[in-house]
Amino acid sequence: MATAPARKFEVLVNRIPWTAAVKELRTYFGQFGKIKHCYLPFDRNTGFHKGHSWIVFSKESELQSALEKRSHILDGTKVKLLFGAQT
């Protein structure tokens, strides 16, 4: 008997300022709930992150709380939540 795959509640965050790192993302989005994973890809050539990140919450309600907030400001820059995925 196969078990159902675990659901992931993730959001893609875009327009992240170059001054922000994983620590700042975890701190900011932690206000909405427990962060299971935070992925912030870096550019090998420049050494800077690419300006987007995936945040995975532990519960659907935490993801919904983040999506319901109208604007998100990180290090003085308005970031954009592009979508919420439940897979």
PyMOL Python script that loads the backbone (N, CA, C, O; Angstrom):
from pymol import cmd

cmd.read_pdbstr("""\
ATOM      1  N   MET A   1       0.843  -1.173   0.000  1.00  0.00           N
ATOM      2  CA  MET A   1       0.000   0.000   0.000  1.00  0.00           C
ATOM      3  C   MET A   1       0.895   1.245   0.000  1.00  0.00           C
ATOM      4  O   MET A   1       1.717   1.429   0.897  1.00  0.00           O
ATOM      5  N   ALA A   2       0.729   2.065  -0.982  1.00  0.00           N
ATOM      6  CA  ALA A   2       1.541   3.276  -1.122  1.00  0.00           C
ATOM      7  C   ALA A   2       0.966   4.400  -0.264  1.00  0.00           C
ATOM      8  O   ALA A   2      -0.247   4.546  -0.114  1.00  0.00           O
ATOM      9  N   THR A   3       1.882   5.183   0.290  1.00  0.00           N
ATOM     10  CA  THR A   3       1.435   6.330   1.074  1.00  0.00           C
ATOM     11  C   THR A   3       1.419   7.569   0.197  1.00  0.00           C
ATOM     12  O   THR A   3       2.188   7.686  -0.757  1.00  0.00           O
ATOM     13  N   ALA A   4       0.541   8.478   0.533  1.00  0.00           N
ATOM     14  CA  ALA A   4       0.442   9.729  -0.224  1.00  0.00           C
ATOM     15  C   ALA A   4       1.676  10.584   0.066  1.00  0.00           C
ATOM     16  O   ALA A   4       2.151  10.621   1.201  1.00  0.00           O
ATOM     17  N   PRO A   5       2.196  11.271  -0.953  1.00  0.00           N
ATOM     18  CA  PRO A   5       3.348  12.132  -0.715  1.00  0.00           C
ATOM     19  C   PRO A   5       2.979  13.290   0.208  1.00  0.00           C
ATOM     20  O   PRO A   5       1.846  13.770   0.204  1.00  0.00           O
ATOM     21  N   ALA A   6       3.952  13.724   0.993  1.00  0.00           N
ATOM     22  CA  ALA A   6       3.710  14.844   1.903  1.00  0.00           C
ATOM     23  C   ALA A   6       3.425  16.110   1.096  1.00  0.00           C
ATOM     24  O   ALA A   6       4.042  16.351   0.059  1.00  0.00           O
ATOM     25  N   ARG A   7       2.500  16.898   1.577  1.00  0.00           N
ATOM     26  CA  ARG A   7       2.167  18.148   0.891  1.00  0.00           C
ATOM     27  C   ARG A   7       3.165  19.216   1.285  1.00  0.00           C
ATOM     28  O   ARG A   7       3.618  19.275   2.428  1.00  0.00           O
ATOM     29  N   LYS A   8       3.502  20.061   0.321  1.00  0.00           N
ATOM     30  CA  LYS A   8       4.390  21.191   0.574  1.00  0.00           C
ATOM     31  C   LYS A   8       3.589  22.469   0.376  1.00  0.00           C
ATOM     32  O   LYS A   8       2.807  22.595  -0.567  1.00  0.00           O
ATOM     33  N   PHE A   9       3.799  23.398   1.272  1.00  0.00           N
ATOM     34  CA  PHE A   9       3.111  24.684   1.204  1.00  0.00           C
ATOM     35  C   PHE A   9       4.170  25.749   0.972  1.00  0.00           C
ATOM     36  O   PHE A   9       4.771  26.259   1.917  1.00  0.00           O
ATOM     37  N   GLU A  10       4.393  26.079  -0.294  1.00  0.00           N
ATOM     38  CA  GLU A  10       5.492  26.980  -0.623  1.00  0.00           C
ATOM     39  C   GLU A  10       5.038  28.191  -1.414  1.00  0.00           C
ATOM     40  O   GLU A  10       4.010  28.184  -2.092  1.00  0.00           O
ATOM     41  N   VAL A  11       5.850  29.227  -1.298  1.00  0.00           N
ATOM     42  CA  VAL A  11       5.596  30.465  -2.007  1.00  0.00           C
ATOM     43  C   VAL A  11       6.911  30.915  -2.635  1.00  0.00           C
ATOM     44  O   VAL A  11       7.982  30.748  -2.052  1.00  0.00           O
ATOM     45  N   LEU A  12       6.814  31.480  -3.818  1.00  0.00           N
ATOM     46  CA  LEU A  12       7.975  32.051  -4.495  1.00  0.00           C
ATOM     47  C   LEU A  12       8.011  33.533  -4.185  1.00  0.00           C
ATOM     48  O   LEU A  12       7.047  34.254  -4.442  1.00  0.00           O
ATOM     49  N   VAL A  13       9.114  33.980  -3.637  1.00  0.00           N
ATOM     50  CA  VAL A  13       9.285  35.392  -3.280  1.00  0.00           C
ATOM     51  C   VAL A  13      10.233  36.008  -4.300  1.00  0.00           C
ATOM     52  O   VAL A  13      11.320  35.480  -4.534  1.00  0.00           O
ATOM     53  N   ASN A  14       9.831  37.121  -4.909  1.00  0.00           N
ATOM     54  CA  ASN A  14      10.622  37.772  -5.945  1.00  0.00           C
ATOM     55  C   ASN A  14      10.964  39.194  -5.509  1.00  0.00           C
ATOM     56  O   ASN A  14      10.345  39.743  -4.598  1.00  0.00           O
ATOM     57  N   ARG A  15      11.952  39.775  -6.171  1.00  0.00           N
ATOM     58  CA  ARG A  15      12.415  41.146  -5.912  1.00  0.00           C
ATOM     59  C   ARG A  15      13.074  41.294  -4.543  1.00  0.00           C
ATOM     60  O   ARG A  15      12.942  42.333  -3.897  1.00  0.00           O
ATOM     61  N   ILE A  16      13.774  40.271  -4.107  1.00  0.00           N
ATOM     62  CA  ILE A  16      14.473  40.316  -2.820  1.00  0.00           C
ATOM     63  C   ILE A  16      15.694  41.222  -2.963  1.00  0.00           C
ATOM     64  O   ILE A  16      16.481  41.050  -3.894  1.00  0.00           O
ATOM     65  N   PRO A  17      15.864  42.188  -2.051  1.00  0.00           N
ATOM     66  CA  PRO A  17      17.027  43.077  -2.146  1.00  0.00           C
ATOM     67  C   PRO A  17      18.328  42.298  -1.918  1.00  0.00           C
ATOM     68  O   PRO A  17      18.344  41.292  -1.209  1.00  0.00           O
ATOM     69  N   TRP A  18      19.397  42.769  -2.517  1.00  0.00           N
ATOM     70  CA  TRP A  18      20.669  42.060  -2.417  1.00  0.00           C
ATOM     71  C   TRP A  18      21.207  42.049  -0.993  1.00  0.00           C
ATOM     72  O   TRP A  18      22.079  41.241  -0.672  1.00  0.00           O
ATOM     73  N   THR A  19      20.701  42.936  -0.129  1.00  0.00           N
ATOM     74  CA  THR A  19      21.156  43.003   1.257  1.00  0.00           C
ATOM     75  C   THR A  19      20.540  41.921   2.134  1.00  0.00           C
ATOM     76  O   THR A  19      21.018  41.683   3.244  1.00  0.00           O
ATOM     77  N   ALA A  20      19.504  41.273   1.662  1.00  0.00           N
ATOM     78  CA  ALA A  20      18.813  40.243   2.443  1.00  0.00           C
ATOM     79  C   ALA A  20      19.445  38.868   2.191  1.00  0.00           C
ATOM     80  O   ALA A  20      19.905  38.571   1.089  1.00  0.00           O
ATOM     81  N   ALA A  21      19.453  38.048   3.232  1.00  0.00           N
ATOM     82  CA  ALA A  21      19.971  36.685   3.138  1.00  0.00           C
ATOM     83  C   ALA A  21      18.935  35.727   3.728  1.00  0.00           C
ATOM     84  O   ALA A  21      17.845  36.146   4.116  1.00  0.00           O
ATOM     85  N   VAL A  22      19.277  34.462   3.793  1.00  0.00           N
ATOM     86  CA  VAL A  22      18.359  33.444   4.302  1.00  0.00           C
ATOM     87  C   VAL A  22      17.901  33.789   5.721  1.00  0.00           C
ATOM     88  O   VAL A  22      16.729  33.611   6.054  1.00  0.00           O
ATOM     89  N   LYS A  23      18.805  34.273   6.545  1.00  0.00           N
ATOM     90  CA  LYS A  23      18.457  34.624   7.928  1.00  0.00           C
ATOM     91  C   LYS A  23      17.327  35.657   7.964  1.00  0.00           C
ATOM     92  O   LYS A  23      16.368  35.502   8.719  1.00  0.00           O
ATOM     93  N   GLU A  24      17.440  36.697   7.157  1.00  0.00           N
ATOM     94  CA  GLU A  24      16.405  37.733   7.121  1.00  0.00           C
ATOM     95  C   GLU A  24      15.083  37.182   6.580  1.00  0.00           C
ATOM     96  O   GLU A  24      14.013  37.531   7.079  1.00  0.00           O
ATOM     97  N   LEU A  25      15.158  36.333   5.573  1.00  0.00           N
ATOM     98  CA  LEU A  25      13.938  35.718   5.028  1.00  0.00           C
ATOM     99  C   LEU A  25      13.257  34.856   6.075  1.00  0.00           C
ATOM    100  O   LEU A  25      12.040  34.934   6.247  1.00  0.00           O
ATOM    101  N   ARG A  26      14.024  34.036   6.774  1.00  0.00           N
ATOM    102  CA  ARG A  26      13.455  33.173   7.815  1.00  0.00           C
ATOM    103  C   ARG A  26      12.837  34.004   8.946  1.00  0.00           C
ATOM    104  O   ARG A  26      11.764  33.677   9.452  1.00  0.00           O
ATOM    105  N   THR A  27      13.523  35.071   9.331  1.00  0.00           N
ATOM    106  CA  THR A  27      13.013  35.932  10.394  1.00  0.00           C
ATOM    107  C   THR A  27      11.707  36.603   9.966  1.00  0.00           C
ATOM    108  O   THR A  27      10.726  36.598  10.710  1.00  0.00           O
ATOM    109  N   TYR A  28      11.702  37.176   8.768  1.00  0.00           N
ATOM    110  CA  TYR A  28      10.507  37.889   8.311  1.00  0.00           C
ATOM    111  C   TYR A  28       9.326  36.932   8.123  1.00  0.00           C
ATOM    112  O   TYR A  28       8.251  37.168   8.674  1.00  0.00           O
ATOM    113  N   PHE A  29       9.511  35.875   7.365  1.00  0.00           N
ATOM    114  CA  PHE A  29       8.395  34.972   7.071  1.00  0.00           C
ATOM    115  C   PHE A  29       8.045  34.075   8.252  1.00  0.00           C
ATOM    116  O   PHE A  29       6.987  33.446   8.263  1.00  0.00           O
ATOM    117  N   GLY A  30       8.926  34.012   9.241  1.00  0.00           N
ATOM    118  CA  GLY A  30       8.633  33.267  10.455  1.00  0.00           C
ATOM    119  C   GLY A  30       7.470  33.846  11.249  1.00  0.00           C
ATOM    120  O   GLY A  30       6.881  33.156  12.080  1.00  0.00           O
ATOM    121  N   GLN A  31       7.139  35.105  10.998  1.00  0.00           N
ATOM    122  CA  GLN A  31       5.985  35.700  11.683  1.00  0.00           C
ATOM    123  C   GLN A  31       4.670  35.055  11.258  1.00  0.00           C
ATOM    124  O   GLN A  31       3.663  35.179  11.954  1.00  0.00           O
ATOM    125  N   PHE A  32       4.677  34.372  10.123  1.00  0.00           N
ATOM    126  CA  PHE A  32       3.457  33.728   9.628  1.00  0.00           C
ATOM    127  C   PHE A  32       3.356  32.263  10.058  1.00  0.00           C
ATOM    128  O   PHE A  32       2.285  31.663   9.969  1.00  0.00           O
ATOM    129  N   GLY A  33       4.461  31.690  10.522  1.00  0.00           N
ATOM    130  CA  GLY A  33       4.460  30.312  10.967  1.00  0.00           C
ATOM    131  C   GLY A  33       5.834  29.676  10.846  1.00  0.00           C
ATOM    132  O   GLY A  33       6.824  30.351  10.564  1.00  0.00           O
ATOM    133  N   LYS A  34       5.878  28.387  11.059  1.00  0.00           N
ATOM    134  CA  LYS A  34       7.131  27.637  11.026  1.00  0.00           C
ATOM    135  C   LYS A  34       7.627  27.485   9.583  1.00  0.00           C
ATOM    136  O   LYS A  34       6.881  27.065   8.699  1.00  0.00           O
ATOM    137  N   ILE A  35       8.887  27.830   9.366  1.00  0.00           N
ATOM    138  CA  ILE A  35       9.517  27.699   8.055  1.00  0.00           C
ATOM    139  C   ILE A  35      10.217  26.341   8.008  1.00  0.00           C
ATOM    140  O   ILE A  35      11.132  26.078   8.789  1.00  0.00           O
ATOM    141  N   LYS A  36       9.782  25.488   7.093  1.00  0.00           N
ATOM    142  CA  LYS A  36      10.424  24.185   6.948  1.00  0.00           C
ATOM    143  C   LYS A  36      11.687  24.282   6.103  1.00  0.00           C
ATOM    144  O   LYS A  36      12.676  23.596   6.362  1.00  0.00           O
ATOM    145  N   HIS A  37      11.640  25.146   5.085  1.00  0.00           N
ATOM    146  CA  HIS A  37      12.784  25.259   4.175  1.00  0.00           C
ATOM    147  C   HIS A  37      12.782  26.645   3.530  1.00  0.00           C
ATOM    148  O   HIS A  37      11.732  27.205   3.217  1.00  0.00           O
ATOM    149  N   CYS A  38      13.975  27.175   3.343  1.00  0.00           N
ATOM    150  CA  CYS A  38      14.134  28.456   2.670  1.00  0.00           C
ATOM    151  C   CYS A  38      15.286  28.306   1.687  1.00  0.00           C
ATOM    152  O   CYS A  38      16.429  28.094   2.092  1.00  0.00           O
ATOM    153  N   TYR A  39      14.991  28.416   0.407  1.00  0.00           N
ATOM    154  CA  TYR A  39      15.998  28.253  -0.629  1.00  0.00           C
ATOM    155  C   TYR A  39      16.217  29.581  -1.337  1.00  0.00           C
ATOM    156  O   TYR A  39      15.289  30.140  -1.921  1.00  0.00           O
ATOM    157  N   LEU A  40      17.447  30.086  -1.283  1.00  0.00           N
ATOM    158  CA  LEU A  40      17.827  31.355  -1.896  1.00  0.00           C
ATOM    159  C   LEU A  40      19.013  31.070  -2.823  1.00  0.00           C
ATOM    160  O   LEU A  40      20.154  31.021  -2.364  1.00  0.00           O
ATOM    161  N   PRO A  41      18.754  30.882  -4.130  1.00  0.00           N
ATOM    162  CA  PRO A  41      19.841  30.521  -5.051  1.00  0.00           C
ATOM    163  C   PRO A  41      20.803  31.680  -5.312  1.00  0.00           C
ATOM    164  O   PRO A  41      20.406  32.845  -5.359  1.00  0.00           O
ATOM    165  N   PHE A  42      22.068  31.327  -5.479  1.00  0.00           N
ATOM    166  CA  PHE A  42      23.121  32.301  -5.743  1.00  0.00           C
ATOM    167  C   PHE A  42      23.661  32.157  -7.157  1.00  0.00           C
ATOM    168  O   PHE A  42      23.637  31.073  -7.740  1.00  0.00           O
ATOM    169  N   ASP A  43      24.144  33.258  -7.693  1.00  0.00           N
ATOM    170  CA  ASP A  43      24.787  33.295  -9.004  1.00  0.00           C
ATOM    171  C   ASP A  43      26.272  32.991  -8.799  1.00  0.00           C
ATOM    172  O   ASP A  43      26.941  33.677  -8.026  1.00  0.00           O
ATOM    173  N   ARG A  44      26.779  31.994  -9.469  1.00  0.00           N
ATOM    174  CA  ARG A  44      28.184  31.594  -9.306  1.00  0.00           C
ATOM    175  C   ARG A  44      29.150  32.675  -9.763  1.00  0.00           C
ATOM    176  O   ARG A  44      30.235  32.816  -9.201  1.00  0.00           O
ATOM    177  N   ASN A  45      28.767  33.432 -10.769  1.00  0.00           N
ATOM    178  CA  ASN A  45      29.672  34.447 -11.319  1.00  0.00           C
ATOM    179  C   ASN A  45      29.774  35.688 -10.448  1.00  0.00           C
ATOM    180  O   ASN A  45      30.864  36.225 -10.256  1.00  0.00           O
ATOM    181  N   THR A  46      28.647  36.145  -9.922  1.00  0.00           N
ATOM    182  CA  THR A  46      28.657  37.388  -9.148  1.00  0.00           C
ATOM    183  C   THR A  46      28.808  37.161  -7.647  1.00  0.00           C
ATOM    184  O   THR A  46      29.302  38.033  -6.932  1.00  0.00           O
ATOM    185  N   GLY A  47      28.387  35.997  -7.171  1.00  0.00           N
ATOM    186  CA  GLY A  47      28.410  35.732  -5.739  1.00  0.00           C
ATOM    187  C   GLY A  47      27.198  36.271  -5.007  1.00  0.00           C
ATOM    188  O   GLY A  47      27.042  36.041  -3.807  1.00  0.00           O
ATOM    189  N   PHE A  48      26.333  36.992  -5.722  1.00  0.00           N
ATOM    190  CA  PHE A  48      25.108  37.527  -5.129  1.00  0.00           C
ATOM    191  C   PHE A  48      23.954  36.560  -5.386  1.00  0.00           C
ATOM    192  O   PHE A  48      23.981  35.768  -6.328  1.00  0.00           O
ATOM    193  N   HIS A  49      22.941  36.646  -4.525  1.00  0.00           N
ATOM    194  CA  HIS A  49      21.770  35.805  -4.786  1.00  0.00           C
ATOM    195  C   HIS A  49      21.014  36.360  -5.991  1.00  0.00           C
ATOM    196  O   HIS A  49      21.219  37.501  -6.406  1.00  0.00           O
ATOM    197  N   LYS A  50      20.137  35.523  -6.540  1.00  0.00           N
ATOM    198  CA  LYS A  50      19.448  35.861  -7.791  1.00  0.00           C
ATOM    199  C   LYS A  50      18.202  36.726  -7.609  1.00  0.00           C
ATOM    200  O   LYS A  50      17.552  37.079  -8.593  1.00  0.00           O
ATOM    201  N   GLY A  51      17.860  37.071  -6.376  1.00  0.00           N
ATOM    202  CA  GLY A  51      16.737  37.974  -6.150  1.00  0.00           C
ATOM    203  C   GLY A  51      15.402  37.291  -5.957  1.00  0.00           C
ATOM    204  O   GLY A  51      14.369  37.954  -5.865  1.00  0.00           O
ATOM    205  N   HIS A  52      15.413  35.959  -5.895  1.00  0.00           N
ATOM    206  CA  HIS A  52      14.169  35.241  -5.617  1.00  0.00           C
ATOM    207  C   HIS A  52      14.456  34.081  -4.672  1.00  0.00           C
ATOM    208  O   HIS A  52      15.595  33.632  -4.544  1.00  0.00           O
ATOM    209  N   SER A  53      13.410  33.610  -4.019  1.00  0.00           N
ATOM    210  CA  SER A  53      13.557  32.549  -3.028  1.00  0.00           C
ATOM    211  C   SER A  53      12.271  31.743  -2.943  1.00  0.00           C
ATOM    212  O   SER A  53      11.189  32.237  -3.258  1.00  0.00           O
ATOM    213  N   TRP A  54      12.408  30.505  -2.517  1.00  0.00           N
ATOM    214  CA  TRP A  54      11.249  29.669  -2.228  1.00  0.00           C
ATOM    215  C   TRP A  54      11.197  29.462  -0.729  1.00  0.00           C
ATOM    216  O   TRP A  54      12.181  29.055  -0.111  1.00  0.00           O
ATOM    217  N   ILE A  55      10.043  29.745  -0.150  1.00  0.00           N
ATOM    218  CA  ILE A  55       9.809  29.560   1.277  1.00  0.00           C
ATOM    219  C   ILE A  55       8.784  28.444   1.422  1.00  0.00           C
ATOM    220  O   ILE A  55       7.719  28.491   0.806  1.00  0.00           O
ATOM    221  N   VAL A  56       9.103  27.445   2.231  1.00  0.00           N
ATOM    222  CA  VAL A  56       8.184  26.331   2.462  1.00  0.00           C
ATOM    223  C   VAL A  56       7.716  26.391   3.913  1.00  0.00           C
ATOM    224  O   VAL A  56       8.522  26.327   4.842  1.00  0.00           O
ATOM    225  N   PHE A  57       6.412  26.514   4.091  1.00  0.00           N
ATOM    226  CA  PHE A  57       5.806  26.540   5.418  1.00  0.00           C
ATOM    227  C   PHE A  57       5.402  25.132   5.821  1.00  0.00           C
ATOM    228  O   PHE A  57       5.274  24.247   4.975  1.00  0.00           O
ATOM    229  N   SER A  58       5.202  24.928   7.126  1.00  0.00           N
ATOM    230  CA  SER A  58       4.826  23.601   7.599  1.00  0.00           C
ATOM    231  C   SER A  58       3.326  23.327   7.485  1.00  0.00           C
ATOM    232  O   SER A  58       2.905  22.171   7.445  1.00  0.00           O
ATOM    233  N   LYS A  59       2.516  24.400   7.433  1.00  0.00           N
ATOM    234  CA  LYS A  59       1.062  24.230   7.370  1.00  0.00           C
ATOM    235  C   LYS A  59       0.456  25.126   6.298  1.00  0.00           C
ATOM    236  O   LYS A  59       0.997  26.179   5.963  1.00  0.00           O
ATOM    237  N   GLU A  60      -0.669  24.687   5.775  1.00  0.00           N
ATOM    238  CA  GLU A  60      -1.387  25.466   4.770  1.00  0.00           C
ATOM    239  C   GLU A  60      -1.860  26.802   5.337  1.00  0.00           C
ATOM    240  O   GLU A  60      -1.829  27.817   4.641  1.00  0.00           O
ATOM    241  N   SER A  61      -2.292  26.807   6.580  1.00  0.00           N
ATOM    242  CA  SER A  61      -2.783  28.055   7.195  1.00  0.00           C
ATOM    243  C   SER A  61      -1.673  29.099   7.290  1.00  0.00           C
ATOM    244  O   SER A  61      -1.946  30.294   7.182  1.00  0.00           O
ATOM    245  N   GLU A  62      -0.433  28.671   7.489  1.00  0.00           N
ATOM    246  CA  GLU A  62       0.696  29.599   7.561  1.00  0.00           C
ATOM    247  C   GLU A  62       0.963  30.217   6.188  1.00  0.00           C
ATOM    248  O   GLU A  62       1.222  31.415   6.074  1.00  0.00           O
ATOM    249  N   LEU A  63       0.896  29.397   5.167  1.00  0.00           N
ATOM    250  CA  LEU A  63       1.049  29.884   3.795  1.00  0.00           C
ATOM    251  C   LEU A  63      -0.052  30.890   3.474  1.00  0.00           C
ATOM    252  O   LEU A  63       0.219  31.951   2.911  1.00  0.00           O
ATOM    253  N   GLN A  64      -1.275  30.564   3.826  1.00  0.00           N
ATOM    254  CA  GLN A  64      -2.401  31.455   3.553  1.00  0.00           C
ATOM    255  C   GLN A  64      -2.246  32.790   4.271  1.00  0.00           C
ATOM    256  O   GLN A  64      -2.588  33.835   3.718  1.00  0.00           O
ATOM    257  N   SER A  65      -1.736  32.763   5.491  1.00  0.00           N
ATOM    258  CA  SER A  65      -1.503  34.007   6.234  1.00  0.00           C
ATOM    259  C   SER A  65      -0.512  34.900   5.503  1.00  0.00           C
ATOM    260  O   SER A  65      -0.712  36.112   5.419  1.00  0.00           O
ATOM    261  N   ALA A  66       0.545  34.316   4.979  1.00  0.00           N
ATOM    262  CA  ALA A  66       1.543  35.092   4.234  1.00  0.00           C
ATOM    263  C   ALA A  66       0.944  35.649   2.949  1.00  0.00           C
ATOM    264  O   ALA A  66       1.210  36.796   2.589  1.00  0.00           O
ATOM    265  N   LEU A  67       0.141  34.853   2.259  1.00  0.00           N
ATOM    266  CA  LEU A  67      -0.457  35.293   0.999  1.00  0.00           C
ATOM    267  C   LEU A  67      -1.513  36.369   1.199  1.00  0.00           C
ATOM    268  O   LEU A  67      -1.726  37.198   0.315  1.00  0.00           O
ATOM    269  N   GLU A  68      -2.175  36.366   2.346  1.00  0.00           N
ATOM    270  CA  GLU A  68      -3.242  37.332   2.600  1.00  0.00           C
ATOM    271  C   GLU A  68      -2.723  38.733   2.901  1.00  0.00           C
ATOM    272  O   GLU A  68      -3.435  39.715   2.692  1.00  0.00           O
ATOM    273  N   LYS A  69      -1.505  38.833   3.384  1.00  0.00           N
ATOM    274  CA  LYS A  69      -0.956  40.158   3.676  1.00  0.00           C
ATOM    275  C   LYS A  69      -0.727  40.897   2.369  1.00  0.00           C
ATOM    276  O   LYS A  69      -0.165  40.337   1.427  1.00  0.00           O
ATOM    277  N   ARG A  70      -1.155  42.149   2.304  1.00  0.00           N
ATOM    278  CA  ARG A  70      -1.093  42.923   1.060  1.00  0.00           C
ATOM    279  C   ARG A  70       0.317  43.228   0.594  1.00  0.00           C
ATOM    280  O   ARG A  70       0.623  43.057  -0.586  1.00  0.00           O
ATOM    281  N   SER A  71       1.175  43.672   1.486  1.00  0.00           N
ATOM    282  CA  SER A  71       2.535  43.997   1.056  1.00  0.00           C
ATOM    283  C   SER A  71       3.548  43.450   2.047  1.00  0.00           C
ATOM    284  O   SER A  71       3.285  43.349   3.246  1.00  0.00           O
ATOM    285  N   HIS A  72       4.692  43.106   1.525  1.00  0.00           N
ATOM    286  CA  HIS A  72       5.782  42.561   2.315  1.00  0.00           C
ATOM    287  C   HIS A  72       7.015  43.425   2.065  1.00  0.00           C
ATOM    288  O   HIS A  72       7.452  43.574   0.924  1.00  0.00           O
ATOM    289  N   ILE A  73       7.574  43.993   3.130  1.00  0.00           N
ATOM    290  CA  ILE A  73       8.743  44.862   3.039  1.00  0.00           C
ATOM    291  C   ILE A  73       9.915  44.159   3.706  1.00  0.00           C
ATOM    292  O   ILE A  73       9.840  43.788   4.878  1.00  0.00           O
ATOM    293  N   LEU A  74      10.991  43.978   2.961  1.00  0.00           N
ATOM    294  CA  LEU A  74      12.193  43.319   3.470  1.00  0.00           C
ATOM    295  C   LEU A  74      13.386  44.222   3.217  1.00  0.00           C
ATOM    296  O   LEU A  74      13.685  44.547   2.068  1.00  0.00           O
ATOM    297  N   ASP A  75      14.063  44.625   4.264  1.00  0.00           N
ATOM    298  CA  ASP A  75      15.199  45.559   4.165  1.00  0.00           C
ATOM    299  C   ASP A  75      14.830  46.810   3.373  1.00  0.00           C
ATOM    300  O   ASP A  75      15.624  47.301   2.570  1.00  0.00           O
ATOM    301  N   GLY A  76      13.624  47.321   3.602  1.00  0.00           N
ATOM    302  CA  GLY A  76      13.181  48.550   2.956  1.00  0.00           C
ATOM    303  C   GLY A  76      12.685  48.395   1.533  1.00  0.00           C
ATOM    304  O   GLY A  76      12.341  49.385   0.887  1.00  0.00           O
ATOM    305  N   THR A  77      12.643  47.176   1.036  1.00  0.00           N
ATOM    306  CA  THR A  77      12.203  46.913  -0.342  1.00  0.00           C
ATOM    307  C   THR A  77      10.937  46.066  -0.334  1.00  0.00           C
ATOM    308  O   THR A  77      10.835  45.089   0.408  1.00  0.00           O
ATOM    309  N   LYS A  78       9.970  46.451  -1.171  1.00  0.00           N
ATOM    310  CA  LYS A  78       8.739  45.673  -1.289  1.00  0.00           C
ATOM    311  C   LYS A  78       9.014  44.439  -2.132  1.00  0.00           C
ATOM    312  O   LYS A  78       9.367  44.542  -3.307  1.00  0.00           O
ATOM    313  N   VAL A  79       8.850  43.270  -1.521  1.00  0.00           N
ATOM    314  CA  VAL A  79       9.031  42.013  -2.256  1.00  0.00           C
ATOM    315  C   VAL A  79       7.672  41.540  -2.740  1.00  0.00           C
ATOM    316  O   VAL A  79       6.632  41.980  -2.249  1.00  0.00           O
ATOM    317  N   LYS A  80       7.698  40.649  -3.697  1.00  0.00           N
ATOM    318  CA  LYS A  80       6.450  40.185  -4.297  1.00  0.00           C
ATOM    319  C   LYS A  80       6.320  38.677  -4.129  1.00  0.00           C
ATOM    320  O   LYS A  80       7.242  37.925  -4.446  1.00  0.00           O
ATOM    321  N   LEU A  81       5.167  38.241  -3.626  1.00  0.00           N
ATOM    322  CA  LEU A  81       4.872  36.813  -3.537  1.00  0.00           C
ATOM    323  C   LEU A  81       4.172  36.433  -4.835  1.00  0.00           C
ATOM    324  O   LEU A  81       3.081  36.922  -5.129  1.00  0.00           O
ATOM    325  N   LEU A  82       4.802  35.563  -5.604  1.00  0.00           N
ATOM    326  CA  LEU A  82       4.282  35.269  -6.937  1.00  0.00           C
ATOM    327  C   LEU A  82       3.192  34.217  -6.955  1.00  0.00           C
ATOM    328  O   LEU A  82       2.236  34.328  -7.723  1.00  0.00           O
ATOM    329  N   PHE A  83       3.322  33.208  -6.128  1.00  0.00           N
ATOM    330  CA  PHE A  83       2.279  32.185  -6.101  1.00  0.00           C
ATOM    331  C   PHE A  83       2.419  31.354  -4.864  1.00  0.00           C
ATOM    332  O   PHE A  83       3.465  31.348  -4.214  1.00  0.00           O
ATOM    333  N   GLY A  84       1.373  30.658  -4.543  1.00  0.00           N
ATOM    334  CA  GLY A  84       1.405  29.696  -3.446  1.00  0.00           C
ATOM    335  C   GLY A  84       1.104  28.342  -4.034  1.00  0.00           C
ATOM    336  O   GLY A  84       0.102  28.175  -4.729  1.00  0.00           O
ATOM    337  N   ALA A  85       1.946  27.382  -3.770  1.00  0.00           N
ATOM    338  CA  ALA A  85       1.768  26.047  -4.338  1.00  0.00           C
ATOM    339  C   ALA A  85       1.491  25.053  -3.222  1.00  0.00           C
ATOM    340  O   ALA A  85       2.093  25.116  -2.150  1.00  0.00           O
ATOM    341  N   GLN A  86       0.590  24.153  -3.485  1.00  0.00           N
ATOM    342  CA  GLN A  86       0.304  23.064  -2.547  1.00  0.00           C
ATOM    343  C   GLN A  86       0.433  21.790  -3.338  1.00  0.00           C
ATOM    344  O   GLN A  86      -0.493  21.384  -4.039  1.00  0.00           O
ATOM    345  N   THR A  87       1.587  21.158  -3.225  1.00  0.00           N
ATOM    346  CA  THR A  87       1.827  19.930  -3.982  1.00  0.00           C
ATOM    347  C   THR A  87       2.011  18.756  -3.071  1.00  0.00           C
ATOM    348  O   THR A  87       2.224  17.638  -3.541  1.00  0.00           O
TER     349      THR A  87
END
""", "prot")
cmd.dss("prot")
cmd.show_as("cartoon", "prot")
cmd.util.cbc("prot")
cmd.orient("prot")
